[in-house]
Amino acid sequence: MGFCDRRNSLKMRRRKAQAKKKARLARRSAANMAAGAAPAEKKATKKAAAKAS
C-alpha cells in the first residue's frame, strides 16, 4: 500500500468535503422547497387572476 492509498489522503478528504457540501446544499434546498411551495402557488394564482381581469 502506497503513501497515497490512505483513507485520510488529501484527495479523499476533498471528495468527502465535496460530498458533505452537496448533502448540505441538498438539505437546504429541500427545506426551502417545502417552505416555499405554498407562497409560490399563491403568487401564481395572483398572476392568473390579473390575467383573467
Distance bins in CASP14 RR format, pairs under 12 A and 6 or more apart:
PFRMAT RR
TARGET T0000
AUTHOR 0000-0000-0000
RMODE 2
METHOD distances of the structure
MODEL  1
1 7 0 0 0 0 0 1 0 0 0 0 0
1 9 0 0 0 0 0 1 0 0 0 0 0
2 9 0 0 0 0 1 0 0 0 0 0 0
3 9 0 0 0 0 1 0 0 0 0 0 0
3 10 0 0 0 0 0 1 0 0 0 0 0
3 11 0 0 0 0 0 1 0 0 0 0 0
4 10 0 0 0 0 1 0 0 0 0 0 0
4 11 1 0 0 1 0 0 0 0 0 0 0
4 12 0 0 0 0 1 0 0 0 0 0 0
5 11 0 0 0 0 0 1 0 0 0 0 0
5 12 0 0 0 0 1 0 0 0 0 0 0
6 12 1 0 0 1 0 0 0 0 0 0 0
6 13 0 0 0 0 0 1 0 0 0 0 0
7 13 0 0 0 0 1 0 0 0 0 0 0
7 15 0 0 0 0 0 1 0 0 0 0 0
7 16 0 0 0 0 1 0 0 0 0 0 0
8 14 0 0 0 0 0 1 0 0 0 0 0
8 15 0 0 0 0 0 1 0 0 0 0 0
8 16 0 0 0 0 1 0 0 0 0 0 0
9 15 0 0 0 0 1 0 0 0 0 0 0
9 16 0 0 0 0 0 1 0 0 0 0 0
10 16 0 0 0 0 0 1 0 0 0 0 0
10 17 0 0 0 0 0 1 0 0 0 0 0
11 17 0 0 0 0 0 1 0 0 0 0 0
11 18 0 0 0 0 0 1 0 0 0 0 0
12 18 0 0 0 0 0 1 0 0 0 0 0
12 19 0 0 0 0 0 1 0 0 0 0 0
13 19 0 0 0 0 0 1 0 0 0 0 0
13 20 0 0 0 0 0 1 0 0 0 0 0
14 20 0 0 0 0 0 1 0 0 0 0 0
14 21 0 0 0 0 0 1 0 0 0 0 0
15 21 0 0 0 0 0 1 0 0 0 0 0
15 22 0 0 0 0 0 1 0 0 0 0 0
16 22 0 0 0 0 0 1 0 0 0 0 0
16 23 0 0 0 0 0 1 0 0 0 0 0
17 23 0 0 0 0 0 1 0 0 0 0 0
17 24 0 0 0 0 0 1 0 0 0 0 0
18 24 0 0 0 0 0 1 0 0 0 0 0
18 25 0 0 0 0 0 1 0 0 0 0 0
19 25 0 0 0 0 0 1 0 0 0 0 0
19 26 0 0 0 0 0 1 0 0 0 0 0
20 26 0 0 0 0 0 1 0 0 0 0 0
20 27 0 0 0 0 0 1 0 0 0 0 0
21 27 0 0 0 0 0 1 0 0 0 0 0
21 28 0 0 0 0 0 1 0 0 0 0 0
22 28 0 0 0 0 0 1 0 0 0 0 0
22 29 0 0 0 0 0 1 0 0 0 0 0
23 29 0 0 0 0 0 1 0 0 0 0 0
23 30 0 0 0 0 0 1 0 0 0 0 0
24 30 0 0 0 0 0 1 0 0 0 0 0
24 31 0 0 0 0 0 1 0 0 0 0 0
25 31 0 0 0 0 0 1 0 0 0 0 0
25 32 0 0 0 0 0 1 0 0 0 0 0
26 32 0 0 0 0 0 1 0 0 0 0 0
26 33 0 0 0 0 0 1 0 0 0 0 0
27 33 0 0 0 0 0 1 0 0 0 0 0
27 34 0 0 0 0 0 1 0 0 0 0 0
28 34 0 0 0 0 0 1 0 0 0 0 0
28 35 0 0 0 0 0 1 0 0 0 0 0
29 35 0 0 0 0 0 1 0 0 0 0 0
29 36 0 0 0 0 0 1 0 0 0 0 0
30 36 0 0 0 0 0 1 0 0 0 0 0
30 37 0 0 0 0 0 1 0 0 0 0 0
31 37 0 0 0 0 0 1 0 0 0 0 0
32 39 0 0 0 0 0 1 0 0 0 0 0
32 40 0 0 0 0 0 1 0 0 0 0 0
33 39 0 0 0 0 0 1 0 0 0 0 0
33 40 0 0 0 0 1 0 0 0 0 0 0
34 40 0 0 0 0 0 1 0 0 0 0 0
36 42 0 0 0 0 1 0 0 0 0 0 0
36 43 0 0 0 0 1 0 0 0 0 0 0
36 44 0 0 0 0 0 1 0 0 0 0 0
37 43 0 0 0 0 0 1 0 0 0 0 0
37 44 0 0 0 0 0 1 0 0 0 0 0
38 44 0 0 0 0 0 1 0 0 0 0 0
38 45 0 0 0 0 0 1 0 0 0 0 0
39 45 0 0 0 0 0 1 0 0 0 0 0
39 46 0 0 0 0 0 1 0 0 0 0 0
40 46 0 0 0 0 0 1 0 0 0 0 0
40 47 0 0 0 0 0 1 0 0 0 0 0
41 47 0 0 0 0 0 1 0 0 0 0 0
41 48 0 0 0 0 0 1 0 0 0 0 0
42 48 0 0 0 0 0 1 0 0 0 0 0
42 49 0 0 0 0 0 1 0 0 0 0 0
43 49 0 0 0 0 0 1 0 0 0 0 0
43 50 0 0 0 0 0 1 0 0 0 0 0
44 50 0 0 0 0 0 1 0 0 0 0 0
44 51 0 0 0 0 0 1 0 0 0 0 0
45 51 0 0 0 0 0 1 0 0 0 0 0
45 52 0 0 0 0 0 1 0 0 0 0 0
46 52 0 0 0 0 0 1 0 0 0 0 0
46 53 0 0 0 0 0 1 0 0 0 0 0
47 53 0 0 0 0 0 1 0 0 0 0 0
END
